[in-house]
Amino acid sequence: MRKRPIRIRTSRFVAAAALAVVCWTPAMAQETHTHGPGTGVHGLTLNAGQKWATDEHLRKAMGRIRDGMNPSIQEIHRGELATAKYAALAKLANDEVAYMVANCKLEAKADAQLHVLIAEILEGADAMAGKSKQVTRQ
């Protein structure tokens, strides 16, 4: 099987931060609630034509992902980023997703939209960590 490159673009993370919505309502917090590849809905939608509300924890986590990715974007696009740096970016993304899941408190419809974004972030983190057999670390 031929590996296809994956590009992690800042704009995807910026869009994720703008559209991102997350976490549990009090009723949902009592259920087993996971975010991961394959758990999301199949596409992003706006909230009646508007962006979804976010909370401080979500904005902080998405900002830290963006700020962590930005210095490496050019090296990634040139195929020059070292394996150790990819691993560090993957860890950052996974850590921030864990922070979002543990700390954000938004309504259920908003949470459903975040599932889409989290799946993409985790897929990218797996690619950067070298865990994906279908893609290379780009």
N, C-alpha and C positions, 0 to 999 in steps of 0.2 A: 504494500500500500504506500503510495506517495504521500509524504508529509506536506501539508500546506502551511504556509506561514500565517501567524496570527499577529495582528498589529493592535497594540493597546494604545488607544488614542486619548489624549487629554480631553478632547471634546466629548467622548463617551462618558468620562467620569464627571465632567462639568454638567453634561445633560442629566446624568444620574443624580447629581446633587440638586439640580433645579427641579427635577420631576420626582425625586426620591420621596418615598413615604414609607413609614415603617412602623412596625412593632405592634405591641399588644394593646387591645382595649382591656379593661379589667376582666371581662368575661373570658377573653381569649387567653389571658395570662394563666388561667387555671388549667388549660389544656396543654398537652404536649405540643410545642410550637417550634418548628425548625425552619431554617432558611438554608437552602442549598440548591445545587443544580437539579433541575427537574421539578422543583416545588412551586414555581411561579405560574402565573397566568401566561397566555401566549402573546400578549402585546400590551404596550403601554397605552393608556387612555388618559385624557384630561378629566378633571373634575368639573363637568358641565362647562367645558371650554376654558377652564381656569387651571392654573397649577395647583397641585395638592399642597395642603398645609404640611409644614415640616416642624420639627422641634429642635431645640438647641443641640441635643445629643447627635441627632442625625446630621445636622449642618457641620458640627465639629468633626465627626468621623469622615464625612465626605470631603471636607476641606483638608483633612490630614492625608487622605488618599491622593487628592489632587496635588497637594504640596509635595508629597513624597514622589509622585510620578514625574512631575514637571522637569526636574533637573536631568532626568534620564531619557526623555523622549527622543532627543536627537540621536543619542547613541543607540537606542533601540531601533530607530528607523534606518540607521546606517548599518545595523547588524553588528555593532561593536560593543554592546554591553556585556560585561563579564558575567559569568555564571553566578558568582557570589552576589553580585548586585541584583540579578534577577531573583535569586532566593530571598534577598532582603525585601524587595518590593512585594513578593508573594506573601511573605510573613506580615508585612505592613497591611496589605489588603485583607488578609484573613483576620488579623487582630482587630482592625477597624470594623469589619463586619460583625465580629463577636461583640464588640463594644456597642454597636447599633442594636443588635438583638437584645442585649442585656439591659439597655438603658432607655431606649426610645419608647414613647407612649403616645401612639396615634390611633385613630379610628380604623376599623376593619377594612373599609374600602381602600383607604390609603395604604394600609399594610399590604394588601393584595398587589398593588402596583410595585411596591418595593421588592416583592418576590422576584419579579422580572429582572430588576436591576441587580439584586444580590446574586442571582444565578449567573448573570454576565460577569460580575466582578469575580466571583469564585471560579468561573471557567477561565478567566484571564489569569487569576492567581495560580491555578493548577498548571496552566501553560508556562507561566514564568518559572514555576518550581520544577518544571520538567516532568510533571506527573501525567501529562496528556500525550498519548501515543499518536494522536492524529495531527498534531501541530508541532512546530519547532518553537524554540524560545525567541520568537520575534513578534 
